[in-house]
Amino acid sequence: MRKFLIVVLVLMAFLVFAQAKLTIWCSEKQVDILQRLGEEFKAKYGVTVEVQYVNFSDIKPKFLTAAPEGQGADIIVGAHDWVGELVANGLLEPIPNFQELSQFFSSGLSAFSYGGRLYGLPYALEAIALIYNKDYVSEPPKIVEEMIKLAKQIDQEFAGEVRGLIFPATTFYYVVPFIFGYGGYVFKDTPTGLDVKDIGLANEGAIKAAKLLKRLVDEKVIDPADNYQIMDSMFKEGKAAMIINGPWAIKDYRDAGIDYGVALIPEPEPGVVARPFVGVQGFMVNSKSPNKLLAMEFLTNFIAKKDTMYKLYLADPRLPARKDVLDLVNDNPDVVAFTLSAGNGIPMPNVPQMGFVWGAMDDALNIIVNGKATPEEAMKNAVERIKAQIQ
Amino acid sequence: MSLCFIGFLNVFFFWIAFFLFSNAYYVLGAFFLGLVLLIDFFIFNPKGYPYRYVAPALVLLTILVIYPIYFTVKTAFTNYGTGHYMSKEEAIERLLYDPVYTYQIEDEAVEYKVFLAYDGLIPIYDDFLLLFKINGEIFVAEKPVPVKRKGREVLLSEAQLLVIESTDYQLVPRSEDLSEIRMIISGEKTYRAFYSPREEFLRLNAPVFKSRIAQFYLQKADFVHPNGNKYALRIDRTGEWSFLRIERLYRLDLTQTMENDRPKTRLVVVNNRTNRPLIEREGSFYDVNEKGEEVYLIGYIDFVGWKNFARVLRDPRIAGPFLKIFAWTFLWALLSVVLSLAVGLPFALVLNDPKLKGRNIYRTLLIIPWAIPVFISALVWRNGLLNESYGVINKFLLPALGLPAIKWMNDPFWARVGVLLVNIWLTYPYMMTISLGALQGIPYELYEAAMIDGAGKMKRFWNITFPLLMTVIAPLLVSSFAFSFNNFTIIYLITGGGPPIPGSTTPTGYTDILISYVYKLAFQAGTGQDFGLAAAISILIFFLVGGISYVNFRFSGVFEEVGR
């Protein structure tokens, strides 16, 4: 009885004393659910969890600026390809290896590993896939030839009012499935990590993919001036039959009342599988935070748990990073389709050198689709540029 | 009253300086101290009397101009940027004290139990004892005491593991089994069992233990065994917080090296496991792993001398396209000024005509482009007007005129025309306004005299209006030129510097001006940020713009005007 009294009083004492506080920066998708989870955490630990909404693309720069001054969030939610740069600046705390991690997909864990240590707890994987509007497309195309035919047919039928196929042809991320499918690669994957000296973006496969892209533009199947915003808004308005986009966009399309389907990105040639980049979302801990212990506790004993991961999935339906959670959600056709697409995918490199690749490749694609140089020249030049910058 | 104010000011500045010193911002703190002493000198010394009126401006000048310039110059000589974010001192502190840089000697966790003092029934969280059972022996440890601090931050605290018999603590009941012990008594004080990971009932207190005790007192604490072994709280393989035997990975050591035949003592960080000193190179520490490979550990901000400036001038990646970009930057600034004046001045002349009805309405309408925030109008231009497939110009305007669509973003020439168009749109109201002001100042008698002499409209404009106008607005045009020269916002928002120049080894585009090119180099392209390089280039740009402006001022004879 007395013991019971002590426990009760301890819990009451919570209400009396000021407490440590955890701050989390996350993007729009996770704010609501993390606030709810934060309440649960508070009920148990008496620690307030303050969730702050930061634009996804601003989280990393903001963290880079604030964290060295001791002003950063205790935990940030972001993409695995930030890890290299943040670790180089000494801003991330490694996550110790504990049993629960065996339940996570190794692809997610390796994406967040850098220099042999884990720096983030993955919660969702994502890869782009073909998203099509069922009003125009009854059966999603399996190979690129079919896609071209279908796109042209739709273009003709609706005289330009509805576009058959839209994707940002000058954005490397969206062209990657074809480049990797044909055997291109960014950095050679070796047993000891990525070899940044070995770049495969101008090999035979990559050039084949570049030529395919050029052909799509030449045959007026895609418009080189298209960008993400155009693709996104056209699909939302029901004016695009097929686009290539990721799971983050699905909720908007559903809200817009589009009758959509998700399928694998068509094979560039029969038997050649399209391989998109796999991005992993996860939780990272600020190494300069005074609340590291609690932040770790929050991740290892709360976020990493199966039911929390499931709640996160429900709020942000992306491919879960935990195996036993994926088993729970196999009934969602979108998740299944994106899972299949990610299954063919290749994790985005998390080394800081990746930073040089984006700009160089976007420029190369831009030069190719505008016919300013041949695909061979443009790709070779881009690789030269990346190499010159990596030195 | 005024003394009171000065007193407050002094206190405030001293407090700022003190605050900055305590947070290790020594230079800025010194700035503030110097300022407050200077102000006091102005006020309390009769000789400094006239200066007291410039004191407020001086304060702002120091904080907003001089200090940033000092900081930029300082940064230009360092490698500050990605991978070099902290001071060397901090990097070494981390290697020595951060819990990350420890390794476990034994995987087996040590049994422990936490006891709390109570005030009546209320637990006192900062008064606790820990019992440990190590190899069958029971030890007691008090609250860890900070042994290494940095400012107010505790880097490391320590507690000794004491044999019960040597202390005045009494276990109740006396037992060799931790789970049976309910209390520890010390004189008047009683500590009661509060938390143990092994007892189901006490496990309920785990969240409280973690958030109230571990978080504040055990995070960076070493518990030292009489034999010298260290134990610390870590997450073990089960995901539990347990006490494990650890050892620090790095220690500080002195080595003797020979430099110029003279022995020189240096501080080095040594790996405790391999007894090898860390490799220090270009402001980073590297360790060597079992396979003999170098592993990057941590980087720090290091003085690199003129290296950043040398890079700008010698590195072919930067210097190569520099001339190309410089030429376009110059052209861009010049055309922006000339063309927007060519648009703004006629409007001003029209508005200046007293015969025009509704001048105020027209003037208001014409100033609108200036009133709308640049970010909004730039994005409207980019996505609404210049977009190649859906923009108003390509979709409606040009087809209506029977012209082919223009590649505003992907054709080098038209992209340049596009950014100029937008800049003219944004700048002509300014030109119009300054011209209007200057036109007011031209005496009407001059025109009357000219009309009597039979000069026509054009002649009057070129011989009277334009020269007199120029004397007034030339300096403004020079500053407008300098502003356009560095008008990063427009370029960044409209084309982002694109379209890319084929065959370049750096992220160069046809519409890139110097500042946007620097931005791409320093912040976008690659492994993150390079503040040192960016600072060096901005200093160079400062001299460039300064030089051009100086020549312009001389050329436009403004100084002579004023001097007369």
Interface residues (C-beta under 8 A of the other chain):
Chain A: K3 L5 I6 V7 L9 V10 L11 A13 F14 F17 Q19 A20 K44 Y45 G46 V47 L64 P68 G84 E85 A88 N89 G90 L91 E93 P94 P96 N97 F98 Q99 E100 G115 T192 D223 P224 A225 D226 Q229 I230 S287 P290 N291 K292 L293 L294 M296 E297 T300 N301 A304 P352 Q353 G355 F356 G359 A360 D363 A364 N366 I367 N370 K372 A373 E377 A378 N381 E384 R385 A388 Q389 I390
Chain B: T82 G83 Y85 M86 A91 R94 D98 V100 L121 I122 P123 Y125 E153 R192 F201 L204 N205 P207 V208 K210 S211 R212 A214 Q215 F216 L218 Q219 L233 R234 I235 D236 R237 T238 G239 W241 E293 V295 Y296 I298 G299 R317 N383 N387 E388 S389 Y390 K407 M409 N410 D411 G498 P499 P500 P502 G503 S504 T505 T506 P507 G509 K520 Q524 A525 G526 T527 G528 Q529
